């Protein structure tokens, strides 16, 4: 759980520090913004590859290796004094971060009894949500605290200079002790020998297509708004080509059955469809609230409790109900509530309507967070669970890139006030979330492989 906490923390803690980073490195905000895009892109590339590696080399081994890579990247970032070095460290950090989650989920599938897996996954995703929320708050606190320490008269002169010029280094230094604690706990886990004769297919098609998908998504989010939809279309085409290739490759990187069996295939489609609805609300709720009601950042932060509290509540309710009604029913219920929330945000402009939309969407996201992986662990053989969950994690995470691309495109083309552009994006989210519902209804019972 500490590993997942670290991955989520580094997704959001960096945002409040961008201005400080740009100022200390003599760069523009646009240039510094690439460190966020690179983190998301590197994670996307690492997730399916790490999942497959965990099948062949052991889940514990890959998890521990991911922590070491993450620490190495954090150290480079924490000592960087140029934008190039910071980006290089962020690349290394992203690869370790992307490998953590699929290995952790595969460990749950391997070490936790089936009847308790859904509850364990809800706890895992609860930690992810907590870290993401804390990161947005801690980023500014750490920067201000570093500056205050830098001006303290009792501080060692070299350290005072470091904290005054590069207070954002602390954002990366805090990863080291947490990662060391996770590493120590991971080393206490019993070793897991990979299956006899396990190999990794040297599939050139997958090696090319996985980064191609990630690159197109990165360009969609960070390029010109007018070209966002073209890059999104290219990413979807590369993803479809990957699925086609893997069912025909002689040495497939993934198991071909992951793209042909009904259960996994439907879950992958649901992950793609719900990416924009989930990340569109979690990433842009504050910005929409501020533009719709001309509110301050502080007021928007308070309003976000209407999203965050129900999200945590949905995860808590899901964890309690999973044994009674099953992961499939919880996923369907979560999607229904998410659709209702997106409908409120797309159609209602009053304060009560927007806050109710936040609450419904948050509760739906919380309910639907763990069931996809819980179902996938039931649908696939344990020997392929790492590859299966790694691919699902990658597809679920694409929303972190596709949502900004979609929102920026709507803001660019709407021609009206920004709030209208956000409502158009929520209308698209409504359509996508609604399209995922019939797919969830078609999911087979969780005991069918």
C-alpha positions as CSV (number, residue, x, y, z in Angstrom):
1,X,0.0,0.0,0.0
2,X,2.9,2.3,0.6
3,X,4.1,1.7,-2.9
4,X,0.7,2.6,-4.4
5,X,0.7,5.7,-2.1
6,X,4.0,6.9,-3.5
7,X,2.8,6.5,-7.1
8,X,-0.4,8.5,-6.6
9,X,1.4,11.1,-4.4
10,X,3.8,12.0,-7.2
11,X,0.9,12.5,-9.7
12,X,-0.5,15.4,-7.8
13,X,2.1,16.8,-5.4
14,X,4.1,18.3,-8.3
15,X,1.3,20.6,-9.5
16,X,1.6,23.3,-6.8
17,X,5.4,23.4,-7.2
18,X,5.5,24.1,-11.0
19,X,5.9,27.8,-10.6
20,X,8.7,27.4,-8.1
21,X,10.5,24.9,-10.4
22,X,10.2,27.1,-13.4
23,X,11.5,30.1,-11.5
24,X,14.5,28.3,-10.0
25,X,15.5,26.6,-13.3
26,X,14.9,29.7,-15.4
27,X,12.3,27.9,-17.5
28,X,8.8,28.6,-18.7
29,X,5.7,26.9,-17.2
30,X,5.0,25.3,-20.5
31,X,8.5,23.7,-20.5
32,X,8.2,22.6,-16.9
33,X,4.7,21.2,-17.5
34,X,6.4,18.4,-19.5
35,X,7.5,16.8,-16.2
36,X,3.9,15.9,-15.5
37,X,3.2,14.6,-19.0
38,X,6.4,12.5,-18.9
39,X,5.4,10.9,-15.6
40,X,2.1,9.9,-16.9
41,X,3.5,8.6,-20.2
42,X,6.3,6.6,-18.6
43,X,3.9,5.1,-16.2
44,X,1.6,4.0,-19.1
45,X,4.6,2.3,-20.8
46,X,5.8,0.5,-17.7
47,X,2.4,-0.8,-16.5
48,X,1.7,-3.6,-19.0
49,X,5.4,-4.5,-19.3
50,X,5.8,-4.8,-15.5
51,X,2.7,-6.8,-15.2
52,X,4.0,-9.3,-17.8
53,X,7.4,-9.3,-16.1
54,X,5.8,-10.2,-12.8
55,X,4.3,-13.3,-14.3
56,X,7.7,-14.5,-15.6
57,X,10.0,-13.2,-12.8
58,X,7.8,-13.2,-9.7
59,X,5.4,-10.5,-8.4
60,X,7.5,-9.7,-5.3
61,X,10.7,-9.4,-7.3
62,X,9.1,-6.9,-9.7
63,X,7.5,-4.9,-6.9
64,X,10.8,-4.6,-5.1
65,X,12.6,-3.7,-8.3
66,X,10.0,-1.1,-9.1
67,X,10.6,0.6,-5.7
68,X,14.4,0.7,-6.3
69,X,13.9,2.3,-9.7
70,X,11.4,4.8,-8.2
71,X,13.9,5.7,-5.5
72,X,16.7,6.2,-8.0
73,X,14.5,8.5,-10.1
74,X,13.5,10.4,-7.0
75,X,17.1,10.9,-6.0
76,X,18.0,12.3,-9.4
77,X,15.0,14.7,-9.3
78,X,15.9,15.7,-5.7
79,X,19.4,16.7,-6.8
80,X,18.5,18.2,-10.2
81,X,19.7,21.7,-10.9
82,X,18.7,21.8,-14.6
83,X,15.5,21.0,-16.5
84,X,17.2,18.3,-18.5
85,X,18.3,16.5,-15.4
86,X,14.9,16.8,-13.8
87,X,13.2,15.4,-16.8
88,X,15.7,12.5,-16.9
89,X,15.0,11.7,-13.3
90,X,11.3,12.0,-13.9
91,X,11.5,9.4,-16.7
92,X,13.3,6.9,-14.4
93,X,10.8,7.7,-11.6
94,X,7.8,7.2,-13.9
95,X,9.0,3.8,-15.0
96,X,9.3,2.6,-11.4
97,X,6.0,4.2,-10.5
98,X,4.2,2.6,-13.4
99,X,5.5,-0.9,-12.4
100,X,4.4,-0.6,-8.8
101,X,0.6,-0.8,-9.2
102,X,0.3,-3.9,-11.5
103,X,2.8,-5.8,-9.4
104,X,0.9,-4.9,-6.2
105,X,-2.4,-6.0,-7.7
106,X,-0.9,-9.2,-8.9
107,X,0.4,-9.8,-5.3
108,X,-3.1,-9.4,-4.0
109,X,-4.3,-12.0,-6.5
110,X,-1.5,-14.3,-5.4
111,X,-1.4,-13.8,-1.6
112,X,-5.0,-12.9,-0.7
113,X,-7.9,-15.5,-0.6
114,X,-10.4,-15.0,-3.4
115,X,-13.2,-14.1,-1.0
116,X,-11.1,-11.2,0.4
117,X,-9.6,-9.9,-2.8
118,X,-12.2,-7.3,-3.5
119,X,-11.9,-5.8,0.0
120,X,-8.1,-5.7,-0.3
121,X,-8.4,-4.0,-3.7
122,X,-10.8,-1.4,-2.2
123,X,-8.2,-0.7,0.5
124,X,-5.5,-0.3,-2.2
125,X,-7.5,2.1,-4.3
126,X,-8.5,4.0,-1.1
127,X,-4.9,4.5,-0.4
128,X,-4.4,5.7,-4.0
129,X,-7.3,8.2,-3.7
130,X,-6.0,9.4,-0.3
131,X,-2.5,10.0,-1.7
132,X,-3.8,11.9,-4.7
133,X,-5.9,14.2,-2.5
134,X,-3.0,14.7,0.0
135,X,-0.6,15.5,-2.8
136,X,-2.5,18.5,-4.0
137,X,-2.4,19.9,-0.5
138,X,1.1,18.9,0.5
139,X,2.8,20.3,-2.6
140,X,2.2,23.9,-1.6
141,X,2.8,23.2,2.1
142,X,6.2,21.6,1.4
143,X,7.3,24.5,-0.9
144,X,6.3,27.1,1.7
145,X,7.9,25.1,4.5
146,X,11.1,24.7,2.6
147,X,11.3,28.4,1.9
148,X,10.7,29.2,5.6
149,X,13.4,26.8,6.7
150,X,15.7,28.3,4.1
151,X,15.4,31.7,5.8
152,X,15.9,30.4,9.4
153,X,19.0,31.8,11.0
154,X,19.9,28.5,12.6
155,X,20.0,26.6,9.3
156,X,23.4,25.4,7.9
157,X,24.4,27.8,5.2
158,X,24.7,25.3,2.4
159,X,21.3,23.8,3.3
160,X,19.9,27.3,3.6
161,X,21.0,28.1,0.0
162,X,19.5,24.7,-1.2
163,X,16.1,25.4,0.4
164,X,16.0,29.0,-0.8
165,X,16.8,28.2,-4.4
166,X,15.3,24.7,-4.8
167,X,12.6,24.2,-2.1
168,X,10.8,21.8,-4.5
169,X,13.7,19.3,-4.0
170,X,11.9,18.3,-0.8
171,X,9.0,17.0,-2.8
172,X,11.2,14.3,-4.1
173,X,13.3,13.7,-1.0
174,X,10.2,12.7,1.0
175,X,9.8,9.7,-1.4
176,X,13.1,8.1,-0.2
177,X,12.1,7.2,3.5
178,X,8.6,6.1,2.4
179,X,10.0,3.9,-0.4
180,X,12.6,2.5,2.0
181,X,9.8,1.5,4.5
182,X,7.9,-0.1,1.6
183,X,11.0,-1.9,0.5
184,X,11.7,-3.2,4.0
185,X,8.1,-4.5,4.3
186,X,8.3,-6.0,0.9
187,X,11.5,-7.9,1.8
188,X,9.6,-9.5,4.6
189,X,7.1,-11.1,2.2
190,X,7.8,-14.7,1.3
191,X,9.6,-15.1,-2.0
192,X,7.6,-16.3,-5.0
193,X,9.2,-18.5,-7.6
194,X,8.1,-17.8,-11.1
195,X,6.3,-20.7,-12.9
196,X,8.6,-23.4,-14.3
197,X,9.6,-22.6,-17.8
198,X,8.2,-19.1,-17.7
199,X,9.5,-16.9,-20.5
200,X,8.8,-13.5,-21.9
201,X,8.1,-13.4,-25.6
202,X,10.3,-11.1,-27.5
203,X,7.4,-9.5,-29.3
204,X,8.6,-6.6,-31.4
205,X,5.1,-5.5,-32.2
206,X,4.2,-4.9,-28.6
207,X,7.5,-3.2,-27.9
208,X,6.8,-0.7,-30.6
209,X,3.0,-0.3,-30.2
210,X,2.8,0.2,-26.4
211,X,5.1,3.3,-26.5
212,X,3.3,4.5,-29.6
213,X,0.0,4.5,-27.7
214,X,1.5,6.4,-24.8
215,X,3.3,8.9,-27.1
216,X,0.1,9.7,-29.0
217,X,-1.8,10.2,-25.8
218,X,0.9,12.5,-24.5
219,X,0.8,14.6,-27.6
220,X,-2.9,14.8,-27.5
221,X,-2.8,16.2,-24.0
222,X,0.2,18.6,-24.5
223,X,0.1,19.6,-28.1
224,X,-2.2,22.1,-29.8
225,X,-5.9,21.7,-28.9
226,X,-6.8,21.6,-32.6
227,X,-4.8,18.4,-33.1
228,X,-5.9,16.7,-29.8
229,X,-8.7,14.5,-31.5
230,X,-6.3,13.4,-34.2
231,X,-3.8,12.2,-31.7
232,X,-6.5,10.5,-29.7
233,X,-7.7,8.7,-32.9
234,X,-4.1,7.6,-33.6
235,X,-3.8,6.3,-30.0
236,X,-7.0,4.2,-30.4
237,X,-5.8,2.9,-33.8
238,X,-2.4,1.8,-32.2
239,X,-4.3,0.2,-29.3
240,X,-6.5,-1.8,-31.8
241,X,-3.5,-2.8,-33.8
242,X,-1.8,-4.0,-30.6
243,X,-4.8,-6.2,-29.8
244,X,-4.9,-7.6,-33.3
245,X,-1.1,-8.2,-33.3
246,X,-1.1,-10.0,-30.0
247,X,-3.7,-12.6,-31.2
248,X,-1.4,-13.5,-34.1
249,X,2.2,-13.0,-32.9
250,X,4.3,-16.2,-32.7
251,X,5.9,-15.0,-29.4
252,X,3.1,-12.8,-28.0
253,X,4.2,-10.5,-25.1
254,X,0.7,-10.9,-23.6
255,X,-1.5,-14.0,-23.6
256,X,-3.7,-13.9,-26.7
257,X,-6.6,-15.0,-24.6
258,X,-6.5,-11.6,-22.9
259,X,-7.8,-10.2,-26.1
260,X,-10.3,-12.9,-27.0
261,X,-12.0,-14.0,-23.8
262,X,-15.3,-12.2,-23.1
263,X,-14.6,-11.1,-19.5
264,X,-11.1,-9.5,-19.9
265,X,-12.0,-7.9,-23.3
266,X,-15.1,-6.3,-21.8
267,X,-13.2,-5.0,-18.8
268,X,-10.6,-3.5,-21.1
269,X,-13.3,-1.8,-23.1
270,X,-14.9,-0.4,-19.9
271,X,-11.5,0.9,-18.7
272,X,-11.1,2.9,-22.0
273,X,-14.6,4.2,-22.0
274,X,-14.5,5.4,-18.3
275,X,-11.1,7.0,-18.5
276,X,-12.4,10.5,-19.5
277,X,-15.5,10.4,-17.2
278,X,-13.4,9.5,-14.1
279,X,-10.4,11.7,-14.7
280,X,-12.4,14.5,-16.2
281,X,-14.3,15.0,-13.0
282,X,-11.4,14.4,-10.5
283,X,-8.9,16.6,-12.4
284,X,-11.2,19.5,-13.4
285,X,-13.8,19.7,-10.7
286,X,-12.1,22.7,-9.1
287,X,-11.5,24.5,-12.4
288,X,-15.1,24.1,-13.4
289,X,-16.4,25.3,-10.0
290,X,-14.2,28.4,-10.2
291,X,-15.3,29.3,-13.7
292,X,-19.0,28.5,-13.2
293,X,-19.4,30.5,-9.9
294,X,-16.4,32.9,-10.2
295,X,-15.1,31.4,-7.0
296,X,-11.7,31.6,-5.4
297,X,-9.3,28.7,-5.2
298,X,-10.0,28.3,-1.5
299,X,-13.7,28.1,-2.1
300,X,-13.2,25.6,-4.8
301,X,-11.1,23.5,-2.5
302,X,-13.9,23.4,0.1
303,X,-16.4,22.5,-2.6
304,X,-14.2,19.6,-3.7
305,X,-15.2,17.9,-0.4
306,X,-18.5,17.2,-2.1
307,X,-16.5,15.0,-4.5
308,X,-13.8,13.6,-2.2
309,X,-16.0,12.6,0.8
310,X,-18.5,10.6,-1.3
311,X,-15.6,9.0,-3.3
312,X,-14.1,7.7,0.0
313,X,-17.6,6.7,1.1
314,X,-18.2,4.7,-2.1
315,X,-15.0,2.8,-1.5
316,X,-16.0,2.1,2.0
317,X,-19.5,0.9,1.1
318,X,-18.1,-1.2,-1.7
319,X,-15.6,-2.9,0.6
320,X,-18.4,-3.8,3.0
321,X,-20.9,-5.0,0.3
322,X,-18.5,-6.9,-2.0
323,X,-19.1,-10.2,-0.2
324,X,-22.9,-9.8,-0.3
325,X,-23.6,-8.7,-3.9
326,X,-20.3,-9.4,-5.7
327,X,-17.9,-7.2,-7.7
328,X,-19.9,-7.3,-10.9
329,X,-23.0,-5.8,-9.3
330,X,-20.9,-3.2,-7.6
331,X,-19.3,-2.2,-10.9
332,X,-22.8,-1.9,-12.5
333,X,-24.1,0.2,-9.5
334,X,-21.0,2.4,-9.6
335,X,-21.5,3.1,-13.3
336,X,-25.2,3.9,-12.9
337,X,-24.4,6.5,-10.1
338,X,-21.5,7.9,-12.2
339,X,-23.8,8.4,-15.2
340,X,-26.3,10.2,-12.9
341,X,-23.5,12.5,-11.7
342,X,-22.2,13.3,-15.1
343,X,-25.8,14.1,-16.2
344,X,-26.2,16.5,-13.4
345,X,-22.9,18.2,-14.3
346,X,-23.7,18.4,-18.0
347,X,-27.3,19.7,-17.5
348,X,-27.5,21.6,-14.2
349,X,-25.8,25.0,-13.6
350,X,-27.0,25.9,-10.1
351,X,-24.8,25.5,-7.0
352,X,-26.9,22.7,-5.7
353,X,-26.9,20.9,-9.1
354,X,-23.1,21.1,-9.5
355,X,-22.5,19.9,-5.9
356,X,-25.0,17.1,-6.3
357,X,-23.2,16.1,-9.5
358,X,-19.8,16.1,-7.7
359,X,-21.3,13.9,-4.9
360,X,-23.0,11.4,-7.3
361,X,-19.9,11.1,-9.5
362,X,-17.6,10.7,-6.5
363,X,-19.7,8.0,-5.0
364,X,-20.0,6.2,-8.3
365,X,-16.2,6.4,-8.9
366,X,-15.6,5.0,-5.4
367,X,-18.0,2.1,-5.9
368,X,-16.5,1.2,-9.3
369,X,-12.8,1.6,-8.4
370,X,-11.9,-2.0,-7.3
371,X,-14.4,-4.3,-9.1
372,X,-12.6,-4.4,-12.5
373,X,-9.4,-5.8,-11.1
374,X,-11.2,-8.1,-8.7
375,X,-13.2,-9.5,-11.6
376,X,-10.1,-9.8,-13.8
377,X,-8.3,-11.8,-11.1
378,X,-11.2,-14.3,-11.3
379,X,-11.3,-14.4,-15.1
380,X,-7.7,-15.1,-15.8
381,X,-5.3,-17.8,-14.7
382,X,-3.0,-16.8,-11.8
383,X,0.1,-17.4,-14.1
384,X,-1.2,-14.5,-16.3
385,X,-2.7,-12.2,-13.7
386,X,0.3,-9.8,-13.8
387,X,0.0,-9.2,-17.5
388,X,-3.8,-9.0,-17.3
389,X,-3.9,-6.4,-14.5
390,X,-0.9,-4.5,-15.9
391,X,-2.8,-4.0,-19.2
392,X,-6.0,-3.0,-17.3
393,X,-4.1,-0.5,-15.2
394,X,-2.6,1.0,-18.3
395,X,-6.0,1.4,-20.0
396,X,-7.6,2.7,-16.8
397,X,-4.8,5.3,-16.5
398,X,-5.1,6.6,-20.1
399,X,-7.8,8.9,-18.8
400,X,-5.2,11.0,-17.0
401,X,-4.0,11.9,-20.5
402,X,-7.1,11.7,-22.6
403,X,-9.2,13.8,-20.2
404,X,-7.0,16.9,-20.4
405,X,-6.9,16.5,-24.2
406,X,-10.7,16.3,-24.4
407,X,-11.2,19.2,-22.0
408,X,-8.7,21.4,-23.7
409,X,-10.3,20.7,-27.1
410,X,-13.8,21.6,-25.9
411,X,-12.5,24.8,-24.3
412,X,-10.8,25.6,-27.6
413,X,-13.7,24.9,-29.9
414,X,-16.7,25.8,-27.7
415,X,-16.6,29.5,-28.5
416,X,-18.4,30.4,-25.3
417,X,-17.3,31.0,-21.7
418,X,-15.0,28.3,-20.2
419,X,-17.8,26.9,-18.0
420,X,-19.7,26.0,-21.2
421,X,-16.7,24.1,-22.5
422,X,-16.5,22.1,-19.3
423,X,-20.2,21.2,-19.6
424,X,-19.6,20.0,-23.1
425,X,-16.8,17.8,-21.8
426,X,-19.1,16.4,-19.1
427,X,-21.7,15.7,-21.8
428,X,-19.1,13.6,-23.6
429,X,-18.3,11.9,-20.2
430,X,-22.0,11.1,-19.8
431,X,-22.1,9.4,-23.2
432,X,-19.0,7.4,-22.6
433,X,-20.0,6.3,-19.1
434,X,-23.5,5.3,-20.4
435,X,-21.8,3.3,-23.2
436,X,-19.9,1.3,-20.6
437,X,-23.1,0.2,-18.8
438,X,-24.2,-2.5,-21.3
439,X,-20.7,-3.9,-21.4
440,X,-20.8,-4.3,-17.6
441,X,-24.1,-6.1,-17.9
442,X,-22.6,-8.5,-20.4
443,X,-19.7,-9.5,-18.0
444,X,-19.9,-13.2,-17.1
445,X,-20.2,-14.4,-13.5
446,X,-16.9,-13.9,-11.7
447,X,-16.3,-17.7,-11.3
448,X,-16.1,-18.2,-15.1
449,X,-12.6,-18.2,-16.6
